Structure formats: structure tokens, C-alpha cells
Amino acid sequence: MKRDVPAEHTGIAKYNAAARASSATVIGHYSTSFGLAARLLAPRVRGQVRTIYALVRVADEIVDGAASQAGVSVDGQRELLDALERETTQAIVTGFSTNLVVHAFAATAREARIDASLTKPFFASMRRDLDPSPFDAAGVAEYIYGSAEVIGLMCLRCFVQDTPRTKEDLEVLETGARSLGAAFQKVNFLRDLAADRDALGRNYFPGVNLLTMTETQKNELLDDMDADLDAAARVLPMLPVGSRRAVTAAHHLFARLSAKLRVTPARALMSARVRVPDPEKLMIALTASFGPGAWKR
């Protein structure tokens, strides 16, 4: 007699589970900070956000690390990125990909209504990293939108998928998501000055000579980052409780990084990457989980 097999262990359900597991593996290997914050998300949203992170990480490795170290030329990297975008777009339409990371992302995109209005600018920014021409202010703003702000918007669509909002509330939430994404990216730009300049030949702060950056210039950059963090903080109470703790933890972590960058001499940023020690990260996560308002709906 043939033994019954649970539906979740067969066909597309089993494939979906394998795809989600592959995304969790990516985040586990690449990010302790993001991984820690993601653990505070409600289970369904946690899995979805991991799929977003995994796709973003694979694209980033094409233009920033693994592909070039494997000997892939710049033209080859561009072809790989183009192929990844095509496959992602197709998978969102069909609901299937032979690439497990793409498949997992596409399932999330179909559930949370993430579409080409967000994926297209993301891939455009990744493609910009293969262009050696210097950035101007407008170019940096466009790059930050595609590489970071749209990631915030993707995550937001996961956060609110089960809690319908008015158009006005959604616009406020989207502004906050963009501000937080921009703050994350700008803080990382400042943390990664040496690697971006020496290894990748990039300067995301047009008009600033990284080798002679003054304390005044550094603090002006941080003022801009802190303004983004403040704008995002005002929106945190509007998030569903299943997402609020995680986003609050991520916000507090980057606020702490900004504070540490304030007290780090500008000249030191070209030789050392500012970080928050793991025990302090854990305390930030615990505070976000159990602090005032963490559990209010």
C-alpha cells in the first residue's frame, strides 16, 4: 500500500521550501547584523525578507566581489547581471526559476506585490557599479534610490501585506522606508571608504577628497545620515508589531554606527572599518524587542 505523503513534502511546496532555505543560508553566511534583526520578524515576513536579502547579495557579488575574483571580466559581469535580471523578471511572471535564490525571491514578490517598478532601479544601480566614471550628486542620489531605498520599499510591502493601509498612511510609510534605506547605505559608504576607493576605485561622496577629508566634511555627511535616521524613526510606530521590533533594532544599530563614526577621526576612516561589537548588537536587539512600545499593536 502506498504511503500518503504530506502535501508540503511534494512538488512545488517542497521546491519552495528548498528555495527559502537557500536564501536563509545566504544571509547566514553574509550578515550577522541583518540576520540578527531578521530573527525579530514574524515568521512569514522573516522568510520573505531573507529572500530579498539573498537576491540582493547575489547581485552584489556579481559586481563587487566573487565574480571578479573568479576571473570574470567586467563585460562578463554585466552579462551575468543582465541574465539575473531577466530571470528574476520572468520568475515573477511564471512563478518558477531553476535558480533557487531567484525562485524564492519571485515567490515573495508575487505574494507581496513587488514588481519591476522596484526591481528595475535596483538592477540599474548594480549595473552602475560596473561603470568607472565618477559620480555626481544626482548620480549618487539615483544610485542610493536603486541600491537601498527600493530594498526598503520591498521590505515594506512584505510588512504591510496583511494590514491594509490608507493611501496617505502608505505614503508616510514609504517615505520612512526610503529614508531608512538611504541612511543604511550612506553609513556603509562612510564605513567602507578604504575598500571602495582602494579595491573598487569608487567615491560615493562627490566633491570630497577622501584622502584629505576634514572633520567638518565628515560631520556634514553624518548630519545628512542622521536626518534620514530621524525621518525613519518617526514612522517606526506605524509598522505592524510583527515587523516593528526588527526594523527598530536595525535602526538603532545604524544610529549607533553613526555615533561611533562621529568620534572616529576622519583620517582613521581610510584605515579602519567602524563596527559595533556583537555583545552590543545583542543588547540593541533585546532593547528593541522589550523596550517601550515594542509590543503595542
Phi, psi and omega in degrees: 000132182287129181282135178293137179247127180307143183301327182289351180257011182230160170050224187294329179297317179293320179295317177301317180296319178296322180294316178297322178296324179295323178293320178297325178295319180300310182295326178295327181276335190252333189215110174285321183293308181295321180297321179295313179297321182298331180296340181274354179283154171301147189310312183297314181293324179303312179298320180293316181295325176298324180291326176294312180301317184297315179297317179299319181294318178299316178298319180296322179293333177295320187259346189237353187197276192300319184296313181294322179292337175278356178096012179282130180290168178299317177298322178294321177297320180296319179296319178297318180295318178299318180294320179296320178295315180300316182294322179295314180299316181294319183294325177297325179284314187271335183083016181208144172211147175283346174272115187298322179294317178295318180300316181296317179297316182298322177297317176297315182300319181290325179287319187259005178062046171270128185227190184296340177297340177253322182288325182297310177295331176298308182294330177297318179292320177298321179294326179298331179293345178268359179261117185282355182293145183296153176277145163252177186301316181294322179294321178294317179300316179295320179296315181296321178302310184286327185270342186223311184296320180291335176294318175300320179292323176299312180298320180300320179297327174290319183299319189256010185299331182253007180229085183306140181235158174290161178301321182294315179295321180295322178297320178295315179297321179294322177298317178295319180296319178294319180297318181292317177299317179297318179299315179302314183294316182294319177299317179293326174304314183290325178291329188255025183309311186295312182295317181296319183283310188281319184271327186245350179068033184243148172225109182272008178239077182301139181092354178246122173280111187297330181285338182238021182302132181268168176298323179297314178297316179301315182291329175294320176297318180291327175301318179295318179295317180293328176296320176295317179297320179296318179297320179292321183299326182292341184262343184308318181297343181277348182286149174301149184300329180292346178244336189300318183297316182294315181293322177297318178298316179296318178300312182295326178297315182286332173296321177293319177299318178300317180296321179291324177295327179301319186265003176266124180305141182306319182294334181285340183292342178276357182230349182217142178263120180289135179216164175257125180302150183304317178300324179289323175301317180297319178296322177298317179295318180295319179297318179295327183284323189239005180286177181303130175084356185298328187251002180287138180269000000 
